[in-house]
Amino acid sequence: MWLKLCVLTAVCQISVINTQSSERSERFEKHESFKDIFPLTQKNFTQKVLKSEDAWVVLFHSGTIKRGWKTMAVGVRGVISFGMVDINEQPELIGKLEYNIKDGKEARVYPYGSRSSKEQYMIETSNPNEAKTTALKSIPNYILDVKNMGIEDFIVDCLMSTPSRFPVIIFTEIKEIDPIYKVMAMKLETFFNFGHMINPSTSDLKQLGLEDVYIDIPTVMVLTTESDNIEDPQYNAIQYMKSAHGDLSYPNLLKFLVQINKRFRPKLPGVNFSDKKEYVEMSEVLDIESEKFEIQDVHHIVHTNVISDRDFVIENGVGGKHDEL
């Protein structure tokens, strides 16, 4: 199976988050909405934290939290989950957690994994950097090595899944993979199959039909097709580029992938479930993620440029101007 690809570059607007320089934040108000740091109580702690596989940083406070914690929560949005416990309003939960109000550290880190793993390997720290490092190290990597697996086998694995999945290839110069991709690969495994290629050779790129295309590594590409031929599908490669989107972030990558799924799933070969609205719109994923950040902040992929060895440009959008998440 020889893949013939053209590269699409999508463009969307990026929101900029400014942080204040003061060390400690203002006292919380009742009307405030905490998308990055979720209020935890006796009623929701077990369900939100312990029964979730996500890595969690839980902050203990009496009305204020250091600015550094808020800044970090924004920086790892979608990758690490953040919660906060008011030590004055949640005495029952404090007792259940055996948290020492007098001598306890500012935060607890519950690593990625099962409830037993979280309870066994939980640590306390007052250092945001230590909390971040500990949480990120706990995130497993289930992304496939495309070079070792073989490009054709990787593609077949995507199309033979139920439902069929879009191939996503991450190109890097080093072995280490950004945690954003690790988390995304697990949360979106129903819709996308993530693979990794380190320093792709000319031969590797030729198999993808990209030997004449400049690829600014590191980058990520999603293979899409409008061909229903499973044995020899003709693919396009839609590239998420820094020059188009700014620095990579979990929310922006999620919105990018949702748009691709919505637009191209009906044409994806195999059992694509395009007749099921929840699979086309990825509604379950969006419902979960919308508790952490505003999905609808960026609605559109404005337009796409299609670049190939045939030197043509198409100005229609991956998601039309009227498509919304």
Backbone hydrogen bonds in HBPLUS format (Angstrom, degrees):
<---DONOR---> <-ACCEPTOR-->    atom                        ^
c    i                          cat <-CA-CA->   ^        H-A-AA   ^      H-
h    n   atom  resd res      DA  || num        DHA   H-A  angle D-A-AA Bond
n    s   type  num  typ     dist DA aas  dist angle  dist       angle   num
A0237-ALA N   A0006-CYS O   2.51 MM 231  5.63 171.3  1.52 159.0 162.2     1
A0007-VAL N   A0307-ILE O   2.92 MM 300  5.17 162.8  1.95 159.3 153.5     2
A0307-ILE N   A0007-VAL O   2.71 MM 300  5.17 167.7  1.72 156.8 159.6     3
A0008-LEU N   A0237-ALA O   2.59 MM 229  6.00 148.4  1.69 142.1 150.1     4
A0239-GLN N   A0008-LEU O   2.49 MM 231  5.63 156.1  1.54 162.5 167.6     5
A0009-THR N   A0305-ASN O   3.02 MM 296  5.31 146.0  2.14 136.6 147.0     6
A0305-ASN N   A0009-THR O   3.22 MM 296  5.31 149.6  2.32 132.4 139.2     7
A0302-VAL N   A0011-VAL O   2.74 MM 291  5.61 134.8  1.94 165.4 175.2     8
A0067-ARG N   A0023-GLU O   2.46 MM  44  5.09 162.1  1.48 138.3 144.8     9
A0025-SER N   A0065-ILE O   2.98 MM  40  5.66 166.0  2.00 143.3 147.7    10
A0028-PHE N   A0063-GLY O   3.10 MM  35  5.79 154.5  2.16 153.5 160.8    11
A0032-GLU N   A0029-GLU O   3.13 MM   3  5.51 158.2  2.18 111.3 118.0    12
A0038-PHE N   A0082-PHE O   2.87 MM  44  6.11 166.6  1.88 136.5 131.9    13
A0084-MET N   A0038-PHE O   2.91 MM  46  6.08 143.5  2.05 146.3 145.2    14
A0040-LEU N   A0084-MET O   2.86 MM  44  5.64 164.9  1.88 162.0 157.0    15
A0045-PHE N   A0041-THR O   2.99 MM   4  5.65 141.7  2.15 156.1 160.1    16
A0048-LYS N   A0044-ASN O   2.86 MM   4  5.81 168.6  1.87 159.7 163.7    17
A0049-VAL N   A0045-PHE O   2.85 MM   4  5.61 163.5  1.88 148.6 154.3    18
A0051-LYS N   A0046-THR O   2.84 MM   5  6.06 143.6  1.97 168.5 178.3    19
A0052-SER N   A0049-VAL O   3.34 MM   3  5.34 153.5  2.41  99.8 107.4    20
A0113-GLY N   A0053-GLU O   2.89 MM  60  4.54 157.6  1.94 125.9 133.4    21
A0081-SER N   A0055-ALA O   2.88 MM  26  6.11 164.8  1.91 171.6 166.4    22
A0056-TRP N   A0110-TYR O   2.81 MM  54  5.01 164.0  1.84 152.7 156.6    23
A0110-TYR N   A0056-TRP O   2.77 MM  54  5.01 162.8  1.79 150.3 155.9    24
A0057-VAL N   A0081-SER O   2.87 MM  24  6.35 148.9  1.96 156.7 167.0    25
A0083-GLY N   A0057-VAL O   2.95 MM  26  6.30 158.7  1.99 151.4 153.5    26
A0058-VAL N   A0108-ARG O   2.78 MM  50  5.15 167.1  1.80 159.1 161.7    27
A0108-ARG N   A0058-VAL O   2.84 MM  50  5.15 151.6  1.92 143.4 152.8    28
A0059-LEU N   A0083-GLY O   2.79 MM  24  6.13 167.3  1.81 145.8 146.4    29
A0085-VAL N   A0059-LEU O   2.71 MM  26  6.14 156.5  1.76 164.7 173.2    30
A0060-PHE N   A0106-GLU O   2.96 MM  46  5.62 165.3  1.98 157.6 158.9    31
A0061-HIS N   A0085-VAL O   2.98 MM  24  6.22 165.5  2.00 156.9 159.2    32
A0087-ILE N   A0061-HIS O   2.83 MM  26  5.93 159.1  1.88 162.6 169.8    33
A0069-TRP N   A0066-LYS O   3.12 MM   3  5.80 139.2  2.30 116.3 124.6    34
A0071-THR N   A0067-ARG O   2.93 MM   4  6.20 163.2  1.96 159.4 164.6    35
A0072-MET N   A0068-GLY O   2.99 MM   4  6.12 157.5  2.05 142.3 148.2    36
A0073-ALA N   A0069-TRP O   2.94 MM   4  6.13 156.3  2.00 146.9 153.6    37
A0074-VAL N   A0070-LYS O   3.11 MM   4  6.40 153.0  2.19 148.4 154.3    38
A0075-GLY N   A0071-THR O   3.08 MM   4  6.32 153.9  2.15 143.3 150.9    39
A0076-VAL N   A0072-MET O   3.05 MM   4  6.32 140.6  2.21 153.0 161.5    40
A0077-ARG N   A0074-VAL O   3.33 MM   3  5.05 160.7  2.37 107.4 106.1    41
A0079-VAL N   A0076-VAL O   2.90 MM   3  5.39 154.0  1.97 132.7 141.1    42
A0080-ILE N   A0076-VAL O   3.20 MM   4  5.91 162.3  2.24 158.5 160.9    43
A0090-GLN N   A0086-ASP O   2.95 MM   4  5.84 134.2  2.17 155.4 165.6    44
A0094-ILE N   A0090-GLN O   2.98 MM   4  6.22 161.0  2.02 155.4 161.5    45
A0095-GLY N   A0091-PRO O   2.99 MM   4  6.16 154.5  2.06 143.9 149.9    46
A0096-LYS N   A0092-GLU O   3.00 MM   4  6.23 157.0  2.05 144.1 150.7    47
A0097-LEU N   A0093-LEU O   2.90 MM   4  6.10 153.6  1.97 152.2 158.6    48
A0099-TYR N   A0094-ILE O   3.13 MM   5  5.48 167.5  2.14 157.4 159.3    49
A0098-GLU N   A0095-GLY O   3.07 MM   3  4.92 148.1  2.17  97.0 106.9    50
A0104-GLY N   A0100-ASN O   2.62 MM   4  4.69 138.4  1.79 143.1 148.0    51
A0107-ALA N   A0125-THR O   2.94 MM  18  5.44 140.1  2.11 148.1 160.6    52
A0125-THR N   A0107-ALA O   2.92 MM  18  5.44 158.0  1.97 144.9 150.4    53
A0109-VAL N   A0123-ILE O   2.80 MM  14  5.36 159.8  1.84 154.6 161.5    54
A0123-ILE N   A0109-VAL O   3.18 MM  14  5.36 152.4  2.26 138.1 145.8    55
A0118-LYS N   A0114-SER O   2.95 MM   4  6.24 158.0  2.00 151.1 157.5    56
A0119-GLU N   A0115-ARG O   2.96 MM   4  6.19 163.8  1.98 155.9 159.4    57
A0120-GLN N   A0116-SER O   2.96 MM   4  6.01 148.1  2.06 141.1 150.1    58
A0121-TYR N   A0117-SER O   2.94 MM   4  5.89 163.2  1.96 151.1 154.6    59
A0131-ALA N   A0127-ASN O   3.03 MM   4  6.31 160.6  2.07 156.8 162.8    60
A0132-LYS N   A0128-PRO O   2.92 MM   4  6.11 160.7  1.96 149.2 154.2    61
A0133-THR N   A0129-ASN O   2.96 MM   4  6.12 169.8  1.97 150.7 153.5    62
A0134-THR N   A0130-GLU O   2.96 MM   4  6.04 166.4  1.98 150.0 154.0    63
A0135-ALA N   A0131-ALA O   3.03 MM   4  6.14 165.3  2.05 149.3 153.5    64
A0136-LEU N   A0132-LYS O   2.94 MM   4  6.08 167.4  1.96 156.1 159.7    65
A0137-LYS N   A0133-THR O   2.99 MM   4  6.07 157.8  2.04 148.7 154.5    66
A0138-SER N   A0135-ALA O   3.22 MM   3  5.39 139.3  2.39  99.2 110.2    67
A0139-ILE N   A0136-LEU O   3.20 MM   3  5.54 160.4  2.24 109.8 115.7    68
A0144-LEU N   A0194-PHE O   3.12 MM  50  6.40 157.1  2.18 151.1 144.0    69
A0196-HIS N   A0144-LEU O   2.72 MM  52  5.99 137.9  1.89 159.6 173.3    70
A0149-MET N   A0145-ASP O   2.96 MM   4  6.06 160.1  2.00 154.9 161.5    71
A0146-VAL N   A0196-HIS O   3.04 MM  50  5.58 146.9  2.16 137.2 147.1    72
A0150-GLY N   A0146-VAL O   2.72 MM   4  5.51 150.3  1.80 143.4 151.2    73
A0154-PHE N   A0150-GLY O   2.96 MM   4  6.15 154.6  2.03 152.1 160.0    74
A0155-ILE N   A0151-ILE O   2.98 MM   4  6.26 157.1  2.03 151.7 157.1    75
A0156-VAL N   A0152-GLU O   2.92 MM   4  6.17 166.0  1.94 153.9 157.7    76
A0157-ASP N   A0153-ASP O   2.90 MM   4  6.02 157.7  1.95 146.3 152.3    77
A0158-CYS N   A0154-PHE O   3.21 MM   4  6.49 145.6  2.34 139.4 147.8    78
A0158-CYS N   A0155-ILE O   3.06 MM   3  5.17 122.0  2.41  97.1 111.6    79
A0159-LEU N   A0155-ILE O   3.07 MM   4  6.42 159.2  2.12 153.9 158.9    80
A0160-MET N   A0156-VAL O   2.90 MM   4  5.96 145.3  2.02 154.1 162.5    81
A0165-ARG N   A0158-CYS O   2.89 MM   7  4.88 167.8  1.91 130.9 135.1    82
A0164-SER N   A0271-VAL O   2.82 MM 107  5.52 150.0  1.91 124.1 133.6    83
A0166-PHE N   A0191-PHE O   2.97 MM  25  6.45 159.0  2.02 149.9 146.8    84
A0193-ASN N   A0166-PHE O   2.88 MM  27  6.06 165.3  1.90 155.0 156.4    85
A0223-LEU N   A0167-PRO O   2.85 MM  56  5.37 169.2  1.87 160.9 164.6    86
A0168-VAL N   A0193-ASN O   2.90 MM  25  5.85 159.3  1.95 155.1 149.2    87
A0195-GLY N   A0168-VAL O   2.68 MM  27  5.96 154.3  1.74 164.8 174.1    88
A0169-ILE N   A0221-MET O   2.82 MM  52  5.30 158.4  1.86 156.5 162.4    89
A0221-MET N   A0169-ILE O   2.88 MM  52  5.30 160.5  1.91 148.5 154.7    90
A0170-ILE N   A0195-GLY O   2.81 MM  25  6.13 160.4  1.85 145.4 150.6    91
A0197-MET N   A0170-ILE O   2.85 MM  27  6.13 162.0  1.88 168.2 166.3    92
A0171-PHE N   A0219-THR O   2.82 MM  48  5.34 163.9  1.84 157.5 162.7    93
A0219-THR N   A0171-PHE O   3.04 MM  48  5.34 151.1  2.12 141.0 149.4    94
A0172-THR N   A0197-MET O   3.07 MM  25  6.47 159.6  2.11 156.0 160.8    95
A0199-ASN N   A0172-THR O   2.74 MM  27  6.06 165.7  1.76 164.7 168.7    96
A0181-TYR N   A0178-ASP O   2.95 MM   3  5.69 131.7  2.19 121.8 130.9    97
A0182-LYS N   A0178-ASP O   3.43 MM   4  6.85 154.6  2.50 142.5 149.6    98
A0183-VAL N   A0179-PRO O   2.99 MM   4  6.19 168.7  2.00 159.2 159.5    99
A0184-MET N   A0180-ILE O   2.97 MM   4  6.06 162.0  2.01 145.3 151.3   100
A0185-ALA N   A0181-TYR O   2.81 MM   4  5.86 158.3  1.86 149.2 154.3   101
A0186-MET N   A0183-VAL O   3.17 MM   3  5.35 125.0  2.49  99.3 112.5   102
A0187-LYS N   A0183-VAL O   2.98 MM   4  6.22 168.0  1.99 159.0 162.4   103
A0188-LEU N   A0184-MET O   2.90 MM   4  5.78 150.4  1.99 150.7 156.8   104
A0191-PHE N   A0188-LEU O   2.95 MM   3  5.55 144.9  2.07 118.1 127.3   105
A0192-PHE N   A0188-LEU O   2.89 MM   4  5.87 163.5  1.92 165.9 170.7   106
A0205-LEU N   A0201-SER O   2.99 MM   4  6.31 166.2  2.01 155.5 158.1   107
A0206-LYS N   A0202-THR O   2.85 MM   4  5.99 143.2  1.98 140.5 151.4   108
A0207-GLN N   A0203-SER O   3.10 MM   4  6.38 149.8  2.20 145.7 151.8   109
A0208-LEU N   A0205-LEU O   3.07 MM   3  5.05 130.6  2.32  93.2 107.0   110
A0210-LEU N   A0205-LEU O   2.70 MM   5  4.87 162.6  1.73 152.6 147.1   111
A0209-GLY N   A0206-LYS O   2.95 MM   3  4.78 151.7  2.03  97.2 106.3   112
A0213-VAL N   A0210-LEU O   3.07 MM   3  5.17 167.7  2.08 113.7 116.5   113
A0240-TYR N   A0220-VAL O   3.08 MM  20  5.81 170.0  2.09 168.9 171.7   114
A0222-VAL N   A0238-ILE O   2.89 MM  16  5.12 159.9  1.93 138.7 144.4   115
A0238-ILE N   A0222-VAL O   2.79 MM  16  5.12 169.7  1.80 154.3 151.7   116
A0224-THR N   A0236-ASN O   2.82 MM  12  5.21 162.1  1.85 151.6 157.9   117
A0236-ASN N   A0224-THR O   2.69 MM  12  5.21 158.3  1.73 153.9 160.6   118
A0244-ALA N   A0241-MET O   3.07 MM   3  5.32 140.9  2.23 102.0 113.0   119
A0245-HIS N   A0241-MET O   2.90 MM   4  6.09 153.6  1.97 152.9 161.3   120
A0246-GLY N   A0242-LYS O   2.71 MM   4  4.57 149.7  1.80 133.6 135.5   121
A0253-LEU N   A0249-SER O   3.01 MM   4  6.13 161.5  2.04 153.6 159.1   122
A0254-LEU N   A0250-TYR O   2.91 MM   4  6.02 158.5  1.95 153.8 160.1   123
A0255-LYS N   A0251-PRO O   3.00 MM   4  6.21 164.5  2.03 150.3 153.8   124
A0256-PHE N   A0252-ASN O   3.02 MM   4  6.15 155.1  2.08 143.0 150.1   125
A0257-LEU N   A0253-LEU O   2.96 MM   4  6.20 159.2  2.00 150.6 155.1   126
A0258-VAL N   A0254-LEU O   2.88 MM   4  6.11 155.2  1.94 153.4 160.9   127
A0259-GLN N   A0255-LYS O   3.09 MM   4  6.27 158.0  2.14 145.7 150.6   128
A0260-ILE N   A0256-PHE O   3.18 MM   4  6.49 154.7  2.25 142.8 149.6   129
A0261-ASN N   A0257-LEU O   2.90 MM   4  6.12 166.3  1.92 153.1 156.5   130
A0262-LYS N   A0258-VAL O   2.94 MM   4  6.10 161.4  1.98 149.4 154.6   131
A0263-ARG N   A0259-GLN O   3.00 MM   4  6.14 154.7  2.07 146.8 153.1   132
A0264-PHE N   A0260-ILE O   2.88 MM   4  5.86 172.6  1.88 159.6 161.9   133
A0265-ARG N   A0261-ASN O   3.02 MM   4  5.22 149.2  2.12 135.7 139.3   134
A0267-LYS N   A0264-PHE O   2.99 MM   3  5.47 145.6  2.11 114.8 124.7   135
A0268-LEU N   A0265-ARG O   3.01 MM   3  4.98 157.2  2.06 107.8 115.2   136
A0272-ASN N   A0270-GLY O   3.08 MM   2  5.62 116.6  2.50 109.7  93.2   137
A0276-LYS N   A0273-PHE O   3.02 MM   3  5.46 164.5  2.04 116.1 119.6   138
A0279-TYR N   A0276-LYS O   2.97 MM   3  5.58 143.2  2.11 116.1 126.1   139
A0280-VAL N   A0276-LYS O   3.23 MM   4  6.58 152.6  2.31 150.7 158.9   140
A0281-GLU N   A0277-LYS O   2.92 MM   4  6.03 165.7  1.94 159.1 162.3   141
A0282-MET N   A0278-GLU O   3.01 MM   4  5.41 115.5  2.44 115.9 128.6   142
A0286-LEU N   A0282-MET O   3.09 MM   4  6.36 164.5  2.11 156.0 160.8   143
A0287-ASP N   A0283-SER O   2.90 MM   4  6.04 150.9  1.98 147.4 155.0   144
A0288-ILE N   A0284-GLU O   3.21 MM   4  6.44 156.9  2.27 145.6 150.4   145
A0289-GLU N   A0285-VAL O   2.95 MM   4  6.19 170.9  1.96 157.4 160.0   146
A0290-SER N   A0286-LEU O   2.88 MM   4  5.75 145.2  2.00 141.5 149.7   147
A0291-GLU N   A0288-ILE O   3.31 MM   3  5.86 160.2  2.35 110.2 115.9   148
A0292-LYS N   A0289-GLU O   2.89 MM   3  5.45 156.3  1.95 115.8 123.4   149
A0293-PHE N   A0289-GLU O   3.22 MM   4  6.60 152.7  2.30 153.2 161.2   150
A0297-ASP N   A0294-GLU O   3.38 MM   3  5.68 164.1  2.41 112.1 112.8   151
A0311-ASP N   A0308-SER O   3.04 MM   3  5.50 166.9  2.06 115.9 118.9   152
A0323-ASP N   A0320-GLY O   2.96 MM   3  5.33 165.9  1.98 115.8 120.5   153
